[in-house]
Amino acid sequence: MVDPAAFADLIAGYCLEVEPHQQVTVRSTTLAAPLLLELQRAILQREGWPLLRVELPGQTRGYYEHAADWQLDDFPQLTLTEAKKLDATVAIQAPDDVHALQGLDPQKLMRARRARGPVSEATMKKRWCTSLWPTASLAAGAGMSLTEFATFVRGALFLDRPAGPVAAWNELGHFQDQLIRRVAPASEIRIEAPGTDLRLKVKGRGWVNSDGKRNMPSGEVFTGPHERSATGHIRFDVPSSPAGVEVSGVELEFRDGEVVKARADVGDAYLQQALATDDGARRLGELGIGTNFGINRPVGVILFDEKIGGTVHCALGRSYDETGGKNRSALHWDLICDLRGGGRLTADGEVFQENGKFVL
């Protein structure tokens, strides 16, 4: 199983680097109680203020079922005040039902996401981290027993490494530095795979070494492609379940950076509503390359699946400021393409990944 104390120390120390007197919000559900209690301990020991925000099973679905229209299109101002005043935040995925929002009108989800854009923007300006605590529902979604899934999570977090997780994350960070040195000078990245041939301009954009400081687990390098550059088509063959709504077989066609055709084998209504979130939702805000070979298969959780070594992901919507990306949207939805079965990544025509294996 996952040791909650070691996990909490990794988040409070390595990921958030909590300092004395900092205010840190900790968001999750009651199912993550072992980790939440250890996070309280770890933050207090670093002389910070832990502010636990714990959600009840069924709480989110109940909100969407009972909120009035005006409540979907607004938010309590106290949440924005908190987002502006906090120093750091950690969100722990620990759902009691990964399909809790299945069957809800996707337009309601998008309206609420759009309305809460200012809260998201304020939160993103602070130190933040997203992670996961194993639950029975997540395990079932991955096709594993809870014990098997917990072991999988432990390995993905590098908590099973003999030298300790921090040493392992530093090692991966060093490899990702090498990868960035390879791709940073490039003007164009091309993604090729069955059903996919997409070109993205990246000249002058910054590449970020994601080594576990924000996402835990992590294992990717990413950038913000030029907003009008995406040209071609791509099929995302790894299923995605944003907000617990199953979506799979997404195919997008881009022209001058904008989605001009879109379909999904499953969850097409959610896809169409996501694209209609706002003006920036039809453009790409991120290109990411997965490097975590400790995650060797999809488990139905974007946080993990986008990091699989040998995959690439593109995010519809919001760019990250540190990449130089300028796309603004309330949406940020990572969609994943697996290159291990016959894909290729090239930088200005030179191959740097073939069939999921890097060639540096």
C-alpha positions as CSV (number, residue, x, y, z in Angstrom):
1,M,0.0,0.0,0.0
2,V,1.0,3.7,-0.2
3,D,2.6,5.0,3.0
4,P,0.6,8.1,3.8
5,A,3.4,9.6,5.9
6,A,6.0,9.3,3.2
7,F,3.6,10.6,0.6
8,A,2.7,13.6,2.7
9,D,6.4,14.4,3.3
10,L,7.0,14.2,-0.4
11,I,4.1,16.7,-1.2
12,A,4.8,19.2,1.7
13,G,8.6,19.1,1.1
14,Y,9.5,18.3,-2.4
15,C,6.4,19.4,-4.3
16,L,5.2,22.5,-2.3
17,E,8.4,23.4,-0.3
18,V,6.1,24.7,2.5
19,E,7.7,27.5,4.5
20,P,6.9,28.9,8.0
21,H,3.6,30.9,8.2
22,Q,2.5,29.9,4.7
23,Q,-1.2,29.1,4.3
24,V,-1.8,25.9,2.4
25,T,-5.2,24.6,1.3
26,V,-5.6,20.8,1.1
27,R,-8.5,19.7,-1.0
28,S,-9.8,16.1,-1.3
29,T,-12.6,13.8,-0.2
30,T,-13.1,11.9,3.1
31,L,-11.7,8.7,1.4
32,A,-8.2,10.3,1.5
33,A,-8.4,10.8,5.3
34,P,-5.1,8.9,6.0
35,L,-3.2,11.1,3.6
36,L,-5.0,14.3,4.7
37,L,-4.1,13.8,8.4
38,E,-0.5,13.2,7.5
39,L,-0.5,16.3,5.3
40,Q,-1.8,18.3,8.2
41,R,1.1,16.9,10.3
42,A,3.7,17.5,7.6
43,I,2.6,21.1,7.0
44,L,2.5,21.9,10.7
45,Q,6.0,20.4,11.2
46,R,7.2,22.8,8.5
47,E,5.5,25.6,10.5
48,G,2.8,26.3,7.9
49,W,-1.0,26.6,8.2
50,P,-2.9,23.6,6.8
51,L,-6.4,24.5,5.7
52,L,-8.3,21.3,5.0
53,R,-11.2,21.4,2.5
54,V,-12.8,18.0,2.6
55,E,-15.6,17.0,0.3
56,L,-18.4,14.4,1.1
57,P,-19.3,11.6,-1.2
58,G,-22.0,12.8,-3.6
59,Q,-21.4,16.5,-2.8
60,T,-20.4,17.6,-6.3
61,R,-23.2,15.8,-8.1
62,G,-25.6,17.2,-5.6
63,Y,-24.4,20.7,-6.4
64,Y,-25.1,20.3,-10.1
65,E,-28.5,18.8,-9.5
66,H,-29.7,21.5,-7.1
67,A,-27.9,24.7,-8.1
68,A,-30.0,27.4,-9.7
69,D,-29.0,28.8,-13.1
70,W,-27.5,31.9,-11.6
71,Q,-25.5,29.8,-9.2
72,L,-24.0,27.9,-12.2
73,D,-23.0,31.2,-13.7
74,D,-21.4,32.7,-10.6
75,F,-19.4,31.7,-7.6
76,P,-19.1,32.7,-3.9
77,Q,-16.7,35.6,-3.6
78,L,-15.1,34.0,-0.6
79,T,-13.5,31.3,-2.8
80,L,-11.8,34.0,-4.9
81,T,-10.6,35.8,-1.7
82,E,-9.1,32.5,-0.5
83,A,-7.5,31.8,-3.8
84,K,-5.8,35.2,-3.7
85,K,-4.6,35.0,-0.1
86,L,-3.3,31.4,0.0
87,D,0.3,30.7,-0.5
88,A,0.0,27.1,-1.9
89,T,-2.7,24.5,-2.6
90,V,-2.7,20.8,-3.1
91,A,-5.6,18.9,-4.6
92,I,-5.9,15.1,-4.0
93,Q,-8.1,13.1,-6.3
94,A,-9.9,10.4,-4.2
95,P,-13.4,9.8,-5.7
96,D,-15.9,7.4,-4.3
97,D,-17.4,7.1,-7.8
98,V,-15.3,8.0,-10.8
99,H,-18.6,8.2,-12.8
100,A,-20.4,10.4,-10.3
101,L,-21.2,13.1,-12.9
102,Q,-22.2,10.6,-15.6
103,G,-25.6,11.6,-17.1
104,L,-25.5,15.2,-16.1
105,D,-26.0,17.9,-18.7
106,P,-22.4,18.7,-19.9
107,Q,-23.5,22.3,-20.5
108,K,-23.9,22.7,-16.7
109,L,-20.4,21.5,-16.1
110,M,-19.0,23.9,-18.7
111,R,-21.0,26.9,-17.4
112,A,-19.7,26.4,-13.9
113,R,-16.1,26.0,-15.2
114,R,-16.4,29.2,-17.2
115,A,-17.9,31.1,-14.3
116,R,-15.1,30.0,-12.0
117,G,-12.4,31.1,-14.4
118,P,-11.2,34.0,-12.1
119,V,-10.7,31.5,-9.2
120,S,-8.7,29.1,-11.4
121,E,-6.5,32.0,-12.6
122,A,-5.8,33.2,-9.1
123,T,-5.0,29.7,-7.9
124,M,-2.6,29.1,-10.8
125,K,-0.6,32.1,-9.8
126,K,0.4,30.4,-6.5
127,R,2.3,27.3,-5.7
128,W,0.1,24.3,-6.5
129,C,0.2,20.5,-6.8
130,T,-2.3,17.8,-7.9
131,S,-2.1,14.2,-6.8
132,L,-4.2,11.1,-6.1
133,W,-5.0,8.7,-3.3
134,P,-6.0,5.2,-4.3
135,T,-9.7,4.4,-3.9
136,A,-11.8,1.3,-4.8
137,S,-13.5,3.2,-7.6
138,L,-10.3,4.3,-9.2
139,A,-8.9,0.8,-8.9
140,A,-12.0,-0.6,-10.6
141,G,-11.7,1.9,-13.4
142,A,-8.1,0.8,-13.9
143,G,-9.2,-2.9,-14.0
144,M,-7.2,-3.7,-10.8
145,S,-7.9,-4.7,-7.2
146,L,-7.4,-1.9,-4.7
147,T,-4.1,-3.5,-3.5
148,E,-2.8,-3.8,-7.1
149,F,-3.8,-0.2,-7.8
150,A,-2.1,1.1,-4.7
151,T,1.1,-0.7,-5.6
152,F,0.9,0.8,-9.1
153,V,0.4,4.3,-7.6
154,R,3.3,3.8,-5.2
155,G,5.6,3.0,-8.2
156,A,4.4,5.9,-10.2
157,L,5.2,8.2,-7.3
158,F,8.7,6.7,-7.0
159,L,7.9,5.9,-3.3
160,D,9.3,2.4,-4.0
161,R,12.7,3.5,-5.1
162,P,15.6,2.3,-2.8
163,A,17.3,5.7,-2.7
164,G,14.0,7.4,-2.0
165,P,11.6,9.3,-4.1
166,V,13.4,12.7,-4.2
167,A,16.5,11.1,-5.7
168,A,14.4,9.4,-8.3
169,W,12.6,12.6,-9.3
170,N,15.9,14.5,-9.5
171,E,17.2,11.7,-11.8
172,L,14.2,12.0,-14.1
173,G,14.5,15.8,-14.0
174,H,18.1,15.4,-15.3
175,F,16.9,13.3,-18.2
176,Q,14.2,15.8,-19.0
177,D,16.8,18.6,-19.1
178,Q,18.5,16.6,-21.8
179,L,15.3,16.2,-23.7
180,I,14.6,20.0,-23.5
181,R,18.0,20.8,-24.8
182,R,17.1,18.6,-27.8
183,V,13.7,20.2,-28.6
184,A,14.1,23.8,-27.4
185,P,15.9,25.1,-30.6
186,A,13.2,23.6,-32.9
187,S,10.8,25.7,-34.8
188,E,8.3,22.8,-35.5
189,I,7.2,19.6,-33.8
190,R,5.5,17.0,-35.9
191,I,3.4,14.2,-34.4
192,E,2.8,11.1,-36.6
193,A,0.8,8.0,-35.7
194,P,-2.1,5.9,-37.1
195,G,-4.8,8.5,-37.8
196,T,-2.5,11.4,-36.8
197,D,-0.3,13.9,-38.6
198,L,-0.2,17.2,-36.7
199,R,2.4,20.0,-37.0
200,L,2.9,22.6,-34.3
201,K,5.1,25.7,-34.3
202,V,7.1,26.2,-31.1
203,K,9.8,28.6,-32.0
204,G,10.7,31.0,-29.2
205,R,8.4,29.2,-26.7
206,G,9.7,27.9,-23.4
207,W,9.8,24.3,-22.5
208,V,9.1,23.3,-18.9
209,N,10.7,20.4,-17.0
210,S,7.8,18.9,-15.1
211,D,9.6,16.8,-12.5
212,G,7.0,16.4,-9.8
213,K,6.8,19.9,-8.4
214,R,3.3,20.5,-9.6
215,N,1.8,17.1,-10.6
216,M,2.7,14.1,-8.4
217,P,3.3,11.9,-10.2
218,S,4.8,13.8,-13.1
219,G,7.2,13.0,-15.8
220,E,6.8,15.2,-18.9
221,V,8.2,18.2,-20.7
222,F,5.8,20.6,-22.1
223,T,5.4,23.9,-24.0
224,G,2.8,26.2,-25.4
225,P,2.6,26.0,-29.2
226,H,1.9,29.1,-31.2
227,E,-1.8,29.6,-31.0
228,R,-2.4,29.7,-34.8
229,S,0.0,27.0,-35.8
230,A,-1.7,23.7,-35.3
231,T,-2.3,22.2,-38.7
232,G,-3.4,18.6,-39.5
233,H,-5.3,16.0,-37.7
234,I,-4.8,13.8,-34.6
235,R,-6.6,10.9,-33.0
236,F,-6.3,10.5,-29.2
237,D,-6.5,6.8,-28.6
238,V,-6.2,6.9,-24.8
239,P,-9.6,7.3,-23.1
240,S,-10.2,10.5,-21.1
241,S,-12.6,11.0,-18.2
242,P,-12.7,14.7,-17.3
243,A,-15.1,15.4,-14.5
244,G,-16.0,11.7,-14.4
245,V,-17.6,11.8,-17.9
246,E,-16.2,9.0,-20.1
247,V,-14.7,10.3,-23.4
248,S,-12.8,8.1,-25.9
249,G,-11.8,8.0,-29.5
250,V,-11.4,11.8,-29.9
251,E,-10.5,13.0,-33.4
252,L,-9.6,16.6,-34.1
253,E,-8.8,18.4,-37.3
254,F,-6.9,21.8,-37.0
255,R,-6.6,24.6,-39.5
256,D,-4.6,27.8,-38.6
257,G,-4.5,26.6,-35.0
258,E,-8.3,26.2,-34.6
259,V,-10.4,23.0,-34.3
260,V,-12.5,22.9,-37.5
261,K,-13.8,19.3,-37.1
262,A,-14.2,17.2,-33.9
263,R,-15.8,13.9,-33.0
264,A,-15.6,11.3,-30.3
265,D,-16.6,7.6,-30.3
266,V,-17.9,8.0,-26.8
267,G,-18.8,11.3,-25.0
268,D,-19.2,13.4,-28.1
269,A,-21.7,15.7,-26.4
270,Y,-19.1,16.5,-23.7
271,L,-16.5,17.2,-26.4
272,Q,-18.7,19.6,-28.3
273,Q,-19.7,21.5,-25.1
274,A,-16.0,21.7,-24.1
275,L,-15.1,23.2,-27.4
276,A,-17.9,25.8,-26.9
277,T,-16.6,26.8,-23.4
278,D,-15.1,30.1,-24.7
279,D,-13.1,31.5,-27.6
280,G,-9.9,29.8,-26.5
281,A,-11.3,26.3,-26.1
282,R,-10.8,25.5,-29.8
283,R,-7.1,26.1,-29.7
284,L,-4.2,24.3,-28.1
285,G,-2.6,25.6,-24.9
286,E,-0.1,22.8,-24.4
287,L,2.0,20.2,-26.1
288,G,3.4,17.7,-23.6
289,I,5.7,14.7,-24.0
290,G,5.4,11.9,-21.4
291,T,8.6,10.5,-19.9
292,N,7.5,8.4,-16.8
293,F,8.2,4.8,-17.7
294,G,7.1,3.8,-14.2
295,I,3.6,4.3,-15.6
296,N,3.3,1.7,-18.3
297,R,-0.4,1.6,-19.0
298,P,-3.5,3.8,-19.0
299,V,-5.6,3.7,-15.8
300,G,-8.3,6.2,-16.7
301,V,-6.8,9.1,-14.8
302,I,-5.4,11.9,-16.9
303,L,-3.0,12.9,-14.2
304,F,-1.3,9.5,-14.7
305,D,-2.0,8.7,-18.3
306,E,-0.6,11.9,-19.8
307,K,2.8,11.0,-18.1
308,I,3.2,7.6,-19.7
309,G,6.6,7.3,-21.2
310,G,6.1,7.0,-25.0
311,T,2.9,9.2,-25.2
312,V,2.2,12.7,-26.3
313,H,-0.6,14.9,-25.1
314,C,-2.2,18.1,-26.4
315,A,-4.4,20.3,-24.1
316,L,-7.3,22.2,-25.5
317,G,-7.7,25.6,-23.9
318,R,-5.5,27.5,-21.4
319,S,-1.8,27.9,-21.8
320,Y,0.7,28.0,-18.9
321,D,2.3,31.4,-18.6
322,E,5.8,30.1,-18.2
323,T,5.8,28.6,-21.7
324,G,5.1,31.9,-23.3
325,G,1.7,30.6,-24.5
326,K,-1.0,33.2,-24.9
327,N,-4.2,31.2,-25.2
328,R,-6.7,32.0,-22.5
329,S,-9.6,29.8,-21.6
330,A,-11.5,28.4,-18.6
331,L,-10.8,25.0,-20.2
332,H,-7.6,23.0,-19.9
333,W,-8.2,19.4,-21.1
334,D,-5.3,17.1,-21.8
335,L,-5.9,14.5,-24.5
336,I,-3.4,11.7,-25.0
337,C,-2.0,9.9,-28.0
338,D,0.0,6.7,-27.5
339,L,3.0,6.5,-29.8
340,R,4.3,3.2,-28.6
341,G,2.5,1.2,-31.3
342,G,3.9,3.0,-34.3
343,G,4.3,6.7,-33.7
344,R,7.0,9.3,-34.2
345,L,8.0,12.7,-32.9
346,T,10.2,14.9,-35.0
347,A,11.8,18.3,-34.3
348,D,12.4,20.2,-37.6
349,G,12.3,16.9,-39.4
350,E,14.7,15.0,-37.1
351,V,13.4,12.1,-35.2
352,F,13.8,12.3,-31.4
353,Q,11.2,9.6,-30.5
354,E,10.3,6.5,-32.4
355,N,7.7,4.0,-31.3
356,G,7.7,5.5,-27.8
357,K,11.5,5.3,-27.4
358,F,13.6,8.5,-27.2
359,V,16.5,9.1,-29.6
360,L,18.5,11.9,-28.1
